[in-house]
Amino acid sequence: MPDILTTAIPVTADRQFCPFSSQSFFWRKVMRAIIGIAILLLVLAWVGWVQFSSPEGDPTMRVDTDRVRQDTAVIVEKSKQVLDETAEKVDASLDTEPHDPDTEPVETEQ
């Protein structure tokens, strides 16, 4: 009977594990994509845009398009308001600080 400790098992290069090999790199990318999609679906379900159900044992996923439209319309309106307010503040700050390019800058004492 051969001694197990002294018997060498040949290891070929294709059986060695390398964390930077193209195959493990591919599977890490696949797992990251799956986890990202799962997180996205959970967030969409939490917001209420996606609903999961199982009527009569048939699993389904329903997207509430009306709610998505309403929420995105609200987001667009709020962002327009913020941009308008910011533009008004910038205009007001430009109006209060007149700048005449023909005059030389005033030197201050230090």
Rosetta blueprint (number, residue, H / E / L):
1 M L
2 P L
3 D L
4 I L
5 L L
6 T L
7 T L
8 A L
9 I L
10 P L
11 V L
12 T L
13 A H
14 D H
15 R H
16 Q L
17 F L
18 C L
19 P L
20 F L
21 S L
22 S H
23 Q H
24 S H
25 F H
26 F H
27 W H
28 R H
29 K H
30 V H
31 M H
32 R H
33 A H
34 I H
35 I H
36 G H
37 I H
38 A H
39 I H
40 L H
41 L H
42 L H
43 V H
44 L H
45 A H
46 W H
47 V H
48 G L
49 W L
50 V E
51 Q E
52 F E
53 S E
54 S L
55 P H
56 E H
57 G H
58 D L
59 P L
60 T E
61 M E
62 R E
63 V E
64 D L
65 T H
66 D H
67 R H
68 V H
69 R H
70 Q H
71 D H
72 T H
73 A H
74 V H
75 I H
76 V H
77 E H
78 K H
79 S H
80 K H
81 Q H
82 V H
83 L H
84 D H
85 E H
86 T H
87 A H
88 E H
89 K H
90 V H
91 D H
92 A H
93 S H
94 L H
95 D H
96 T H
97 E L
98 P L
99 H L
100 D L
101 P L
102 D L
103 T L
104 E L
105 P L
106 V L
107 E L
108 T L
109 E L
110 Q L
